[in-house]
Amino acid sequence: MSGNTDDLKGRVKQAVGDLTNDDDLKREGKADQAGARIKDAAENLKNKVGETVDAVKDKLNHKK
């Protein structure tokens, strides 16, 4: 699942937990949202590393 999907799922769980006074469901929702943020951060880091590797490759190829 994407980070956005996990975030939405967490928001829904948290809202339902609020409506039903279910503290466990509210905690699950918050955990899902935190997981989504971590997943998004990891994806952003992976993209940045890939961009950096590509930039280094380009520089090395231009020196040849």
DSSP file (Angstrom, degrees, kcal/mol; ACC not computed):
  #  RESIDUE AA STRUCTURE BP1 BP2  ACC     N-H-->O    O-->H-N    N-H-->O    O-->H-N    TCO  KAPPA ALPHA  PHI   PSI    X-CA   Y-CA   Z-CA
    1    1 A M              0   0    0      0, 0.0     2,-0.1     0, 0.0     0, 0.0   0.000 360.0 360.0 360.0 146.8    0.0    0.0    0.0
    2    2 A S     >  -     0   0    0      1,-0.1     4,-2.4     4,-0.0     5,-0.2  -0.347 360.0-110.1 -77.4 163.9    1.2    3.5   -0.7
    3    3 A G  H  > S+     0   0    0      1,-0.2     4,-2.5     2,-0.2     5,-0.2   0.879 119.7  54.1 -59.5 -38.6    1.8    6.0    2.1
    4    4 A N  H  > S+     0   0    0      2,-0.2     4,-2.4     1,-0.2    -1,-0.2   0.898 108.6  48.2 -64.3 -40.1   -1.2    8.0    1.0
    5    5 A T  H  > S+     0   0    0      2,-0.2     4,-2.7     1,-0.2    -2,-0.2   0.918 112.6  48.0 -65.9 -43.9   -3.5    4.9    1.3
    6    6 A D  H  X S+     0   0    0     -4,-2.4     4,-2.4     2,-0.2    -2,-0.2   0.890 111.4  51.2 -63.7 -39.0   -2.1    4.0    4.7
    7    7 A D  H  X S+     0   0    0     -4,-2.5     4,-2.5     2,-0.2    -2,-0.2   0.936 111.9  46.3 -63.6 -46.3   -2.6    7.6    5.9
    8    8 A L  H  X S+     0   0    0     -4,-2.4     4,-2.5     2,-0.2    -2,-0.2   0.923 111.9  51.0 -61.9 -45.0   -6.2    7.7    4.7
    9    9 A K  H  X S+     0   0    0     -4,-2.7     4,-2.5     1,-0.2    -1,-0.2   0.909 111.4  49.0 -58.9 -41.9   -6.8    4.3    6.3
   10   10 A G  H  X S+     0   0    0     -4,-2.4     4,-2.6     2,-0.2    -2,-0.2   0.893 109.3  51.3 -65.5 -40.5   -5.3    5.6    9.6
   11   11 A R  H  X S+     0   0    0     -4,-2.5     4,-2.4     2,-0.2    -1,-0.2   0.904 111.1  48.4 -63.5 -40.7   -7.4    8.8    9.4
   12   12 A V  H  X S+     0   0    0     -4,-2.5     4,-2.8     2,-0.2     5,-0.3   0.939 112.4  48.4 -65.0 -46.5  -10.6    6.7    8.9
   13   13 A K  H  X S+     0   0    0     -4,-2.5     4,-2.7     1,-0.2    -2,-0.2   0.921 112.5  48.8 -59.0 -43.8   -9.7    4.4   11.8
   14   14 A Q  H  X S+     0   0    0     -4,-2.6     4,-2.2     2,-0.2    -1,-0.2   0.911 112.1  48.3 -64.3 -42.1   -9.0    7.3   14.1
   15   15 A A  H  X S+     0   0    0     -4,-2.4     4,-2.4     2,-0.2    -2,-0.2   0.917 113.1  46.9 -64.7 -43.6  -12.3    9.0   13.2
   16   16 A V  H  X S+     0   0    0     -4,-2.8     4,-2.3     1,-0.2     6,-0.2   0.906 111.4  52.4 -64.8 -40.1  -14.3    5.9   13.8
   17   17 A G  H  X>S+     0   0    0     -4,-2.7     5,-2.1    -5,-0.3     4,-0.7   0.884 109.5  49.6 -61.4 -38.4  -12.4    5.4   17.0
   18   18 A D  H ><5S+     0   0    0     -4,-2.2     3,-0.6     3,-0.2    -2,-0.2   0.928 112.3  47.4 -63.9 -44.9  -13.3    8.9   18.0
   19   19 A L  H 3<5S+     0   0    0     -4,-2.4    -2,-0.2     1,-0.2    -1,-0.2   0.845 121.2  35.9 -66.2 -34.0  -17.0    8.4   17.2
   20   20 A T  H 3<5S-     0   0    0     -4,-2.3    -1,-0.2    -5,-0.2    -2,-0.2   0.369 105.7-120.8-102.1   4.0  -17.2    5.0   19.0
   21   21 A N  T <<5 +     0   0    0     -4,-0.7     2,-0.9    -3,-0.6    -3,-0.2   0.863  59.0 154.0  55.6  37.6  -14.9    5.9   21.9
   22   22 A D     >< -     0   0    0     -5,-2.1     4,-2.0    -6,-0.2    -1,-0.2  -0.827  24.8-174.9 -99.4  98.4  -12.6    3.0   20.9
   23   23 A D  H  > S+     0   0    0     -2,-0.9     4,-2.4     1,-0.2     5,-0.2   0.847  82.4  56.1 -64.5 -34.2   -9.2    4.0   22.1
   24   24 A D  H  > S+     0   0    0      2,-0.2     4,-2.4     1,-0.2    -1,-0.2   0.920 108.6  46.9 -63.7 -42.5   -7.6    0.9   20.5
   25   25 A L  H  > S+     0   0    0      2,-0.2     4,-2.3     1,-0.2    -2,-0.2   0.886 110.6  52.3 -67.4 -38.3   -8.9    1.9   17.1
   26   26 A K  H  X S+     0   0    0     -4,-2.0     4,-2.2     2,-0.2    -1,-0.2   0.918 110.7  48.2 -61.9 -42.9   -7.8    5.5   17.6
   27   27 A R  H  X S+     0   0    0     -4,-2.4     4,-2.6     2,-0.2    -2,-0.2   0.908 109.9  51.9 -64.4 -41.5   -4.2    4.2   18.4
   28   28 A E  H  X S+     0   0    0     -4,-2.4     4,-2.6     1,-0.2    -1,-0.2   0.916 109.3  51.0 -59.3 -42.5   -4.3    1.9   15.4
   29   29 A G  H  X S+     0   0    0     -4,-2.3     4,-2.1     1,-0.2    -2,-0.2   0.920 110.5  47.4 -61.7 -44.5   -5.2    4.9   13.2
   30   30 A K  H  X S+     0   0    0     -4,-2.2     4,-2.3     1,-0.2    -1,-0.2   0.893 111.8  51.2 -64.3 -38.7   -2.4    7.0   14.6
   31   31 A A  H  X S+     0   0    0     -4,-2.6     4,-2.6     2,-0.2    -2,-0.2   0.904 108.7  51.1 -65.0 -40.9    0.0    4.1   14.1
   32   32 A D  H  X S+     0   0    0     -4,-2.6     4,-2.0     1,-0.2    -1,-0.2   0.905 110.6  49.1 -61.5 -41.1   -1.1    3.7   10.5
   33   33 A Q  H  X S+     0   0    0     -4,-2.1     4,-2.0     2,-0.2    -2,-0.2   0.901 111.0  49.4 -66.6 -40.4   -0.6    7.4    9.9
   34   34 A A  H  X S+     0   0    0     -4,-2.3     4,-2.2     1,-0.2    -2,-0.2   0.911 110.1  51.7 -64.2 -41.4    2.9    7.2   11.4
   35   35 A G  H  X S+     0   0    0     -4,-2.6     4,-2.6     1,-0.2    -1,-0.2   0.880 107.6  52.8 -61.2 -38.3    3.7    4.2    9.2
   36   36 A A  H  X S+     0   0    0     -4,-2.0     4,-2.6     2,-0.2    -1,-0.2   0.905 108.2  50.0 -64.4 -41.4    2.6    6.2    6.2
   37   37 A R  H  X S+     0   0    0     -4,-2.0     4,-2.4     2,-0.2    -2,-0.2   0.909 112.2  47.7 -64.1 -40.6    4.9    9.1    7.1
   38   38 A I  H  X S+     0   0    0     -4,-2.2     4,-2.5     2,-0.2    -2,-0.2   0.920 111.8  50.0 -65.0 -43.5    7.8    6.7    7.5
   39   39 A K  H  X S+     0   0    0     -4,-2.6     4,-2.1     1,-0.2    -2,-0.2   0.913 112.2  47.4 -61.9 -43.2    7.0    5.0    4.2
   40   40 A D  H  X S+     0   0    0     -4,-2.6     4,-2.5     2,-0.2    -1,-0.2   0.903 111.6  50.6 -64.6 -41.4    6.9    8.4    2.4
   41   41 A A  H  X S+     0   0    0     -4,-2.4     4,-2.4     1,-0.2    -2,-0.2   0.904 110.4  49.6 -63.9 -40.9   10.1    9.5    4.0
   42   42 A A  H  X S+     0   0    0     -4,-2.5     4,-2.5     2,-0.2    -1,-0.2   0.898 111.1  49.4 -64.7 -40.2   11.8    6.2    2.9
   43   43 A E  H  X S+     0   0    0     -4,-2.1     4,-2.2     2,-0.2    -2,-0.2   0.911 111.3  49.3 -65.1 -42.2   10.5    6.7   -0.6
   44   44 A N  H  X S+     0   0    0     -4,-2.5     4,-2.4     2,-0.2    -2,-0.2   0.913 111.6  49.2 -62.7 -42.4   11.8   10.3   -0.7
   45   45 A L  H  X S+     0   0    0     -4,-2.4     4,-2.7     2,-0.2     5,-0.2   0.918 109.5  51.8 -63.0 -43.4   15.2    9.2    0.5
   46   46 A K  H  X S+     0   0    0     -4,-2.5     4,-2.3     1,-0.2    -1,-0.2   0.907 111.0  48.2 -59.5 -42.1   15.4    6.4   -2.1
   47   47 A N  H  X S+     0   0    0     -4,-2.2     4,-2.5     2,-0.2    -2,-0.2   0.914 111.3  49.5 -65.3 -43.0   14.6    9.0   -4.8
   48   48 A K  H  X S+     0   0    0     -4,-2.4     4,-2.4     2,-0.2    -2,-0.2   0.916 111.5  48.8 -62.9 -43.6   17.2   11.4   -3.5
   49   49 A V  H  X S+     0   0    0     -4,-2.7     4,-2.7     1,-0.2    -1,-0.2   0.922 111.3  50.3 -62.6 -43.5   19.9    8.7   -3.4
   50   50 A G  H  X S+     0   0    0     -4,-2.3     4,-2.4    -5,-0.2    -2,-0.2   0.905 110.7  49.1 -60.9 -42.2   19.0    7.6   -6.9
   51   51 A E  H  X S+     0   0    0     -4,-2.5     4,-2.2     2,-0.2    -1,-0.2   0.897 111.8  49.2 -63.9 -40.5   19.2   11.2   -8.2
   52   52 A T  H  X S+     0   0    0     -4,-2.4     4,-2.4     2,-0.2    -2,-0.2   0.918 110.7  49.5 -65.7 -43.7   22.6   11.7   -6.5
   53   53 A V  H  X S+     0   0    0     -4,-2.7     4,-2.6     1,-0.2    -2,-0.2   0.921 111.6  49.4 -61.1 -44.2   23.9    8.4   -8.0
   54   54 A D  H  X S+     0   0    0     -4,-2.4     4,-2.4     1,-0.2    -1,-0.2   0.898 110.2  50.9 -62.6 -40.1   22.7    9.5  -11.5
   55   55 A A  H  X S+     0   0    0     -4,-2.2     4,-2.2     2,-0.2    -1,-0.2   0.906 111.1  48.0 -64.6 -41.6   24.4   12.9  -11.1
   56   56 A V  H  X S+     0   0    0     -4,-2.4     4,-2.5     2,-0.2    -2,-0.2   0.920 111.1  50.8 -65.3 -43.5   27.7   11.3  -10.1
   57   57 A K  H  X S+     0   0    0     -4,-2.6     4,-2.6     1,-0.2    -2,-0.2   0.918 109.4  51.2 -59.2 -43.5   27.5    8.9  -13.0
   58   58 A D  H  X S+     0   0    0     -4,-2.4     4,-1.8     1,-0.2    -1,-0.2   0.918 110.7  48.3 -60.9 -44.1   26.8   11.8  -15.4
   59   59 A K  H  X S+     0   0    0     -4,-2.2     4,-1.0     1,-0.2    -1,-0.2   0.908 112.6  48.3 -63.5 -42.0   29.9   13.7  -14.0
   60   60 A L  H  X S+     0   0    0     -4,-2.5     4,-0.6     1,-0.2     3,-0.3   0.889 110.8  51.0 -66.4 -38.4   32.1   10.6  -14.4
   61   61 A N  H >< S+     0   0    0     -4,-2.6     3,-0.5     1,-0.2    -1,-0.2   0.825 107.1  53.8 -68.8 -31.1   30.9   10.0  -17.9
   62   62 A H  H 3< S+     0   0    0     -4,-1.8    -1,-0.2     1,-0.2    -2,-0.2   0.732 101.7  59.7 -75.9 -22.4   31.6   13.5  -19.0
   63   63 A K  H 3<        0   0    0     -4,-1.0    -1,-0.2    -3,-0.3    -2,-0.2   0.698 360.0 360.0 -77.8 -18.0   35.2   13.3  -17.7
   64   64 A K    <<        0   0    0     -4,-0.6    -1,-0.2    -3,-0.5    -2,-0.1   0.483 360.0 360.0 -72.9 360.0   35.9   10.4  -20.1
